[in-house]
């Protein structure tokens, strides 16, 4: 989502550029060739959350010093909370490795830098199984941080870790908070949809928002709906989260609709979403007997900085 222009956004962008340049400077020529990619190539929007090989440089192919610089870049956008969540995703991948074999790899998470940090536009992606973080700096004070995908398998570990637990609980509490009439409006299916809908290249497949408008909810339910969005925002640095929150409200948070698919009973597969003209959050917990979460936050107008980049390229053509 693009930031309202101002010094806070510019300072965040400057920190990111310094961290990206520091990481690139630590790479050898071969590594840099694979990690520094063209901004305008199709690769920048080639995101996914499945386990696969990716452009960029994977953690497994980095030295410890290079990995430290990756974490510094992540912290420039995510802060400690977001980095902890990233490490949680990788921890779960390690559990899958113990259970399913070495093709599951907590070090198969790759960083790619697009364009030239410090100039603009430029961007970066950190991605692997159950994680896709896409950041675009389209001007010195305009930053987009979507699409952002977070997954968890298992959703609940044997020792009780629930990486996406707060978001899961808020969704279930929200559907139960609604009046009977509102609940009927919110439920769009008796069975879970089986996965998020707005995966790569499918952001328009949902069509018009469905469900119950949060503007019609009682305050406790409305607060829970906004807290779901806030769970995703809390993965960002405080400055970036505040500016992204402003974006959500400026584009009509009151017009968001909440939809649910699946039973309401604990332990059953379910899906829910908050969907408006611009903001979309989806969460699905269906696979592996409802112990496998996929979630995504998208800006339907500005994923990958598309709106700000369109303005930039129009100005370039008219010069």
WOJOBEL-V957875 format. One record per residue. N is the residue number from 1. RES is the residue in one letter. SS is DSSP state (2 for helix, 1 for strand, 0 for the rest). PSI is psi in whole degrees, 0 to 359 (999 if undefined). OMEGA is omega in whole degrees, 0 to 359 (NA if undefined). Layout:
<<N,RES,SS,PSI,OMEGA> <N,RES,SS,PSI,OMEGA>>
This chain:
<<1,X,0,136,183> <2,X,0,148,180> <3,X,0,147,169> <4,X,0,131,182> <5,X,0,143,179> <6,X,0,172,184> <7,X,2,326,181> <8,X,2,314,179> <9,X,2,317,180> <10,X,2,321,179> <11,X,2,320,177> <12,X,2,315,180> <13,X,2,321,180> <14,X,2,318,178> <15,X,2,318,179> <16,X,2,315,181> <17,X,2,316,179> <18,X,2,317,182> <19,X,2,319,179> <20,X,2,317,179> <21,X,2,324,179> <22,X,2,319,179> <23,X,2,313,180> <24,X,2,323,180> <25,X,2,336,181> <26,X,0,354,182> <27,X,0,152,171> <28,X,0,176,187> <29,X,2,319,181> <30,X,2,316,179> <31,X,2,317,182> <32,X,2,324,179> <33,X,2,323,180> <34,X,2,336,187> <35,X,2,332,182> <36,X,1,110,188> <37,X,1,162,179> <38,X,0,140,180> <39,X,0,319,187> <40,X,0,3,176> <41,X,0,166,181> <42,X,2,345,184> <43,X,2,328,186> <44,X,2,327,180> <45,X,2,13,180> <46,X,0,68,185> <47,X,0,155,174> <48,X,0,166,183> <49,X,0,10,178> <50,X,0,159,175> <51,X,0,117,180> <52,X,0,169,173> <53,X,0,149,186> <54,X,0,152,171> <55,X,0,154,184> <56,X,0,197,181> <57,X,1,121,182> <58,X,1,152,178> <59,X,2,324,183> <60,X,2,341,181> <61,X,2,13,182> <62,X,0,153,169> <63,X,0,168,178> <64,X,2,320,180> <65,X,2,322,178> <66,X,2,322,177> <67,X,2,321,178> <68,X,2,320,180> <69,X,2,328,173> <70,X,2,313,180> <71,X,2,325,178> <72,X,2,321,178> <73,X,2,316,178> <74,X,2,317,181> <75,X,2,332,180> <76,X,2,336,178> <77,X,2,325,188> <78,X,2,329,188> <79,X,2,183,186> <80,X,2,321,182> <81,X,2,314,181> <82,X,2,320,179> <83,X,2,320,176> <84,X,2,322,179> <85,X,2,320,175> <86,X,2,313,181> <87,X,2,331,175> <88,X,2,318,177> <89,X,2,315,181> <90,X,2,324,177> <91,X,2,317,179> <92,X,2,324,176> <93,X,2,326,175> <94,X,2,322,176> <95,X,2,320,177> <96,X,2,325,178> <97,X,2,319,179> <98,X,2,327,185> <99,X,2,325,190> <100,X,2,346,177> <101,X,0,177,190> <102,X,0,350,176> <103,X,0,340,168> <104,X,0,127,190> <105,X,0,109,179> <106,X,0,353,175> <107,X,0,5,177> <108,X,0,57,177> <109,X,0,123,192> <110,X,1,142,174> <111,X,1,133,174> <112,X,1,140,177> <113,X,1,132,182> <114,X,1,123,182> <115,X,0,198,186> <116,X,0,108,178> <117,X,0,136,182> <118,X,0,329,166> <119,X,0,183,176> <120,X,0,151,5> <121,X,0,154,173> <122,X,1,173,180> <123,X,1,180,178> <124,X,1,159,179> <125,X,1,134,171> <126,X,1,123,193> <127,X,1,148,174> <128,X,1,194,180> <129,X,0,126,178> <130,X,0,22,178> <131,X,1,129,172> <132,X,1,110,179> <133,X,1,122,186> <134,X,1,117,184> <135,X,1,130,179> <136,X,1,127,176> <137,X,1,102,186> <138,X,1,348,176> <139,X,1,167,183> <140,X,0,336,182> <141,X,0,24,178> <142,X,1,119,184> <143,X,1,135,173> <144,X,1,142,184> <145,X,0,19,178> <146,X,0,157,3> <147,X,0,148,177> <148,X,1,116,181> <149,X,1,135,175> <150,X,1,132,178> <151,X,1,166,180> <152,X,1,117,175> <153,X,1,110,4> <154,X,0,152,177> <155,X,0,330,175> <156,X,0,120,181> <157,X,0,170,181> <158,X,0,330,180> <159,X,0,11,172> <160,X,0,2,178> <161,X,0,130,176> <162,X,0,93,187> <163,X,0,319,180> <164,X,0,16,185> <165,X,2,314,181> <166,X,2,319,179> <167,X,2,319,177> <168,X,2,312,183> <169,X,2,320,180> <170,X,2,319,179> <171,X,2,315,181> <172,X,2,321,177> <173,X,2,323,181> <174,X,2,311,181> <175,X,2,327,180> <176,X,2,336,179> <177,X,2,336,188> <178,X,0,153,173> <179,X,0,164,182> <180,X,2,320,180> <181,X,2,315,180> <182,X,2,323,180> <183,X,2,321,178> <184,X,2,323,179> <185,X,2,326,184> <186,X,2,326,186> <187,X,1,117,182> <188,X,1,0,178> <189,X,1,147,179> <190,X,0,346,178> <191,X,0,151,175> <192,X,0,153,178> <193,X,0,347,174> <194,X,0,343,177> <195,X,0,170,170> <196,X,0,155,178> <197,X,0,317,188> <198,X,0,58,173> <199,X,0,191,183> <200,X,0,123,178> <201,X,0,8,185> <202,X,0,23,186> <203,X,0,339,181> <204,X,0,359,184> <205,X,0,340,181> <206,X,0,337,184> <207,X,0,210,181> <208,X,0,148,178> <209,X,0,139,178> <210,X,0,166,177> <211,X,0,203,183> <212,X,1,135,180> <213,X,1,134,181> <214,X,2,339,178> <215,X,2,337,181> <216,X,2,356,183> <217,X,0,155,169> <218,X,0,158,188> <219,X,2,315,180> <220,X,2,317,180> <221,X,2,318,179> <222,X,2,320,179> <223,X,2,324,178> <224,X,2,321,178> <225,X,2,314,179> <226,X,2,330,178> <227,X,2,331,175> <228,X,2,314,177> <229,X,2,319,182> <230,X,2,331,177> <231,X,2,320,178> <232,X,2,321,180> <233,X,2,328,182> <234,X,0,348,175> <235,X,0,352,181> <236,X,0,165,172> <237,X,0,155,181> <238,X,2,320,181> <239,X,2,315,182> <240,X,2,322,178> <241,X,2,318,180> <242,X,2,319,180> <243,X,2,324,177> <244,X,2,324,177> <245,X,2,320,177> <246,X,2,320,178> <247,X,2,315,180> <248,X,2,316,183> <249,X,2,325,179> <250,X,2,335,181> <251,X,0,15,170> <252,X,0,58,177> <253,X,2,326,182> <254,X,2,342,180> <255,X,2,0,177> <256,X,0,146,176> <257,X,1,142,179> <258,X,1,128,179> <259,X,1,147,183> <260,X,1,143,173> <261,X,1,131,179> <262,X,1,171,177> <263,X,0,166,177> <264,X,0,354,184> <265,X,0,144,175> <266,X,0,143,176> <267,X,0,354,179> <268,X,0,149,178> <269,X,0,141,181> <270,X,1,167,179> <271,X,1,143,170> <272,X,1,163,177> <273,X,1,155,166> <274,X,1,127,190> <275,X,1,125,176> <276,X,0,194,181> <277,X,0,328,183> <278,X,0,310,186> <279,X,1,135,174> <280,X,1,127,172> <281,X,1,129,176> <282,X,1,147,173> <283,X,1,131,179> <284,X,1,136,174> <285,X,1,87,184> <286,X,0,311,189> <287,X,2,162,178> <288,X,2,48,179> <289,X,2,49,178> <290,X,2,46,176> <291,X,0,44,187> <292,X,1,105,187> <293,X,1,136,165> <294,X,1,135,177> <295,X,1,151,181> <296,X,1,146,173> <297,X,1,125,181> <298,X,1,150,170> <299,X,1,109,189> <300,X,0,348,176> <301,X,0,339,193> <302,X,0,18,172> <303,X,2,141,181> <304,X,2,22,179> <305,X,2,25,189> <306,X,2,320,183> <307,X,2,315,180> <308,X,2,324,179> <309,X,2,323,177> <310,X,2,318,177> <311,X,2,319,180> <312,X,2,313,183> <313,X,2,328,175> <314,X,2,318,178> <315,X,2,322,179> <316,X,2,320,182> <317,X,2,330,184> <318,X,0,2,179> <319,X,0,999,NA>>
